[in-house]
C-alpha cells in the first residue's frame, strides 16, 4: 500500500504546482489544547483564554506586525494572568504548539516534488527559532514572517512578499492555511488554495484538485 498522499505529490508537477506556501501555526504546528487547559487550571485563566491571547482586542494584533516584540507581548499577557513574563515564556515554549508529524513526514518524503516550499505566517520575532526548535527549518526555502513584513494575513502585502520569494507564477502556487479569510487574498492573486483542517482531509482535497485539473487538460 502506498503512503498517504504519494499519488497526489507525484502528480503535483503534472498539475504545474511548483511552489507550496504553508502557514505555520495551525498547519505546520498545531495548537496544543493541553496548554490552554493548563493555564485555566493552574493559573486560573478565564474560560476564553485563547481569545484573551489571540483575539482581535489582544496585544497580538500589534505583535504580529512588529509594533511590539514577543517579550513585550509576554509581559502584557503575564500581567493579565498574574505570573512572571519569563514563566509565561517558558510555558509557551514548552506547551503552546505541537508538531504536525503526519504532514512533516509527508513533506520530507515528497520534498523533491516542489520547486520551493515557503512558510507564510502571522507570527512574532521567535518564529524562526520555533522552526529550528521543532527541527523543520530545513524544509523551507524562505520564511515570510508577518512581524518582519509589517503586515499580517489577509493583508495583500504579505502575499506579495511571499510571491517575491519564488520565481513561480501565482497559478503555479498552492497556498495552504487553516483560516478561510487568509485564503481569499491568495485566491484573488491567482493561487490555488486549500483550507487545512486535518492531514487526511488535506491529502483528499489535494488529490481531488489534481484529478479535476487532469480532466481539464
C-alpha positions in Angstrom: 0.0 0.0 0.0 1.4 3.4 -0.9 2.0 6.1 1.7 -1.0 8.5 2.1 -0.5 11.4 -0.3 2.0 9.7 -2.6 -0.2 9.8 -5.6 -1.0 13.5 -5.0 2.6 14.5 -4.6 3.8 12.5 -7.5 1.3 14.2 -9.8 1.9 17.7 -8.4 4.3 18.5 -11.3 1.6 17.4 -13.8 -0.7 20.0 -12.2 2.1 22.6 -12.6 2.3 23.3 -8.8 5.8 24.4 -8.3 5.7 26.4 -5.1 4.0 25.3 -1.9 3.1 28.1 0.6 2.4 26.8 4.1 1.0 28.6 7.2 2.9 27.6 10.4 0.6 28.0 13.3 -2.4 25.7 12.5 -0.7 23.8 9.7 3.0 23.0 10.3 2.5 23.4 14.1 -0.8 22.5 15.7 -2.4 24.2 18.8 -1.9 22.1 22.0 -5.2 22.1 23.8 -3.4 20.9 27.0 -1.7 24.3 27.1 -4.9 26.3 27.4 -6.3 23.8 29.9 -3.2 24.1 32.0 -3.5 27.9 32.0 -7.0 27.7 33.3 -6.4 25.0 35.9 -3.0 26.2 37.2 -3.2 29.9 36.7 -7.0 30.4 36.9 -7.1 31.9 33.4 -10.6 32.8 32.1 -12.5 30.2 30.0 -11.9 32.3 26.9 -8.2 32.4 27.5 -7.3 31.7 23.8 -9.3 34.8 22.8 -7.5 36.7 25.5 -4.2 35.8 23.9 -5.1 36.0 20.2 -8.5 37.8 19.9 -9.0 41.0 17.9 -8.6 43.1 21.0 -5.4 41.4 22.3 -1.9 42.8 22.1 -1.3 40.1 19.4 -2.6 42.4 16.8 0.4 44.7 17.4 2.9 41.8 18.0 2.2 40.0 14.7 3.1 43.1 12.7 6.2 44.1 14.7 4.8 47.0 16.6 5.8 45.2 19.8 8.1 42.2 20.2 7.4 38.8 21.8 8.9 39.9 25.1 6.6 43.0 25.3 3.7 40.8 24.4 4.5 38.2 27.1 4.8 41.0 29.7 1.3 42.3 28.9 -0.2 38.8 28.9 1.7 37.8 32.1 0.1 40.8 33.9 -3.3 39.5 33.0 -2.5 36.1 34.4 -0.6 37.4 37.4 2.5 35.4 36.5 6.1 36.4 35.7 6.8 37.1 32.0 9.7 34.6 32.0 7.4 31.9 33.4 4.8 32.5 30.7 7.5 32.4 28.0 8.7 29.0 29.4 5.2 27.7 29.3 4.6 29.0 25.8 7.8 27.5 24.5 7.1 24.1 26.0 3.4 23.7 25.7 1.7 26.0 23.2 2.4 24.1 19.9 2.9 20.5 18.8 4.5 19.4 15.6 2.1 18.2 12.8 4.0 15.0 12.4 2.0 13.4 9.6 2.3 16.5 7.4 6.1 16.8 8.1 6.7 13.2 7.3 4.8 13.6 4.0 6.7 16.8 3.1 10.1 15.1 3.7 9.1 12.1 1.7 8.0 14.2 -1.3 10.3 17.1 -0.9 11.6 16.8 -4.5 8.2 17.4 -5.9 8.2 21.1 -5.2 10.5 23.7 -6.6 10.1 25.8 -3.4 8.4 25.4 0.0 7.8 28.7 1.8 6.4 29.4 5.2 4.0 32.3 5.3 2.9 33.0 8.9 1.3 35.6 11.1 3.9 35.3 13.8 6.2 37.1 16.2 10.0 37.5 16.2 10.5 34.0 17.6 9.1 32.2 14.5 12.4 31.3 13.0 13.6 29.9 16.4 10.5 27.8 16.7 11.1 26.2 13.3 14.6 25.4 14.5 13.3 24.1 17.8 10.9 21.7 16.1 13.6 20.7 13.6 11.7 21.8 10.5 13.6 24.9 9.4 15.4 22.9 6.8 12.1 22.2 5.0 11.7 25.9 4.0 13.4 27.8 1.2 12.1 31.0 2.7 10.1 32.2 5.7 7.8 35.1 5.3 7.1 36.4 8.8 4.3 39.0 9.3 6.2 40.8 12.1 9.1 41.4 9.8 6.9 42.4 6.8 4.8 44.7 8.9 1.6 43.3 7.6 -0.4 40.2 8.5 -2.6 37.9 6.5 -5.1 38.6 4.9 -3.3 41.9 4.0 -2.2 41.7 0.4 1.3 42.9 1.1 2.4 39.7 2.9 1.2 37.6 -0.1 3.1 39.8 -2.5 6.2 39.4 -0.4 5.7 35.6 -0.5 5.4 35.7 -4.3 8.7 37.7 -4.5 10.4 34.7 -2.7 9.6 32.4 -5.6 10.1 32.6 -9.4 6.8 30.7 -9.9 3.7 32.3 -11.5 0.8 32.6 -8.9 -1.1 30.0 -10.9 1.7 27.5 -10.2 1.5 28.1 -6.4 -0.6 26.3 -3.8 -1.4 28.2 -0.6 -2.4 26.2 2.5 -3.8 27.9 5.6 -6.2 27.0 8.4 -8.2 30.2 8.0 -10.6 30.7 5.2 -10.1 34.5 5.3 -6.4 34.0 4.7 -7.1 32.0 1.5 -9.3 34.6 -0.1 -6.4 37.0 -0.8 -4.2 34.2 -2.2 -7.0 33.1 -4.5 -7.6 36.7 -5.6 -3.9 36.8 -6.6 -4.4 33.7 -8.7 -3.0 31.0 -6.4 -4.6 27.6 -5.8 -5.7 27.2 -2.2 -6.6 24.5 0.4 -8.2 25.1 3.8 -6.3 22.9 6.2 -8.3 21.0 8.8 -6.7 17.6 9.2 -3.9 15.9 7.4 -6.2 13.3 5.8 -8.6 15.9 4.6 -5.7 17.9 3.2 -4.5 14.9 1.2 -8.0 14.2 0.0 -8.5 17.8 -1.1 -5.2 17.8 -2.9 -5.9 14.6 -4.7 -9.4 15.8 -5.8 -7.8 19.1 -7.0 -5.3 17.1 -9.1 -8.0 14.9 -10.6 -10.1 17.9 -11.6 -7.0 19.6 -13.1 -6.2 16.5 -15.1 -9.7 16.3 -16.6 -9.4 19.9 -17.8 -6.1 19.2 -19.6 
